[in-house]
Amino acid sequence: HYESAYNRSIKIMADLPYQTHRYLLEPLTGELPMRLKLIKNYLGFIGSIRSSSKPVLRQLYSLTSKDTRTVTGSNLRNILLMTEKLNIDDLVPGDVDVMEHHKIQDKDLWRVNMMKELVDLKCGNKKLDD
């Protein structure tokens, strides 16, 4: 599964323990999770097909986008369910910015700051105060 492999690689690159919770990765790295990056890119790709000057591409989009038996239709429906929108033609890459993915609870926010400090100490970006 690509998301697990991506999360594992982030943990390895940041030298974080394997047991680090997923919800800590986004705040620690400052990056969108891989799943949301892919959705954002996909919506950009679909938008370019939808507004293409080539009639064949627009026709292909109109045939596949509303049919959930197709990969395109199924993907768009699944993305639509993640948003509060009702029409697939209203989906834009910016919708990803409001999607929640492994949201960190308020009671766990202290962990992010502590982990950032520990990573900075380990990498030599910060000195331990006496």
Summary of the structure (lengths in Angstrom):
residues: 130
radius of gyration: 19.4
end to end distance: 44.5
largest distance: 68.6
contacts: 297
relative contact order: 0.14
helix: 66%
strand: 0%
